[in-house]
Structures are given as structure tokens and as C-alpha cells.
Amino acid sequence: MTAPKELRVSKDRKLLSVTFPGHQPFELPAELLRVASPSAEVQGHSPEQRVTVPGKRNVAILKIEPVGNYAVRITFDDFHDTGIFTWNYLHTLGHEKDERWNAYLAELQEKGLSRDR
């Protein structure tokens, strides 16, 4: 996957717009990026260790830093910053945004968790 031609954080810092060459921009909410962070803290070291992260409805993006030529590190206002978002992962999130969001909401409900706490 080639690098995006543009990464843009909204003024309220709640949305990341990612534009890959030859594609329409993907708009990824900060909340989705945070709860789907590719970090070991969220994903674990196996699918069984993956954590459902509640209480991130109002999370915002503090900063984005390049990691080599293949990824960015996103720092959120809850100071989570250990996920490396590769171009492939951002592209996948863009294409699977609705499915991943609905799966996240279902997990919260199943586990008795909330987007607010």
C-alpha cells in the first residue's frame, strides 16, 4: 500500500480524513481509531487477548507523527500513543469502517460496557 496523499485532522480533532491516491477520502472517527488501535494494549498478542475499550465517545486526536515511510503514530487526548497505524491498516479501517463500528457497538452491549464510561 502506498502512502496516503493526505492525512487531515478536523478542527474539533474528532475525525481523521485519509486520502489514498486514486481513492475517495476515508473519514475515520477518533473514537474508532482509539478503540481499534493496533497496539498490543488493545489487540493483545493473540485474538483471545484483544480488549474491548469502553468510554471513548469523546476522545480526540492530539497529534500524528510519521513512523518511517509506512505508518503514523496517533496520540489521543487520553494519552494512548502506542499504536502504529500502517497505511494498510488505515486503508482496511476505511473500507471496513461500518462493519468494525457495528461489531464494536455489539461487543460493548454484550459486555455491559458503554461508550461513555
Secondary structure, 3 states (H helix, E strand, C coil): CCCCCEEEECCCCCEEEEECCCCCCEEEEHHHHHHCCCCHHHHCCCHHHCCCCCCCCCCCEEEEEEECCCEEEEEECCCCCCCEEEHHHHHHHHHCHHHHHHHHHHHHHHHCCCCCC
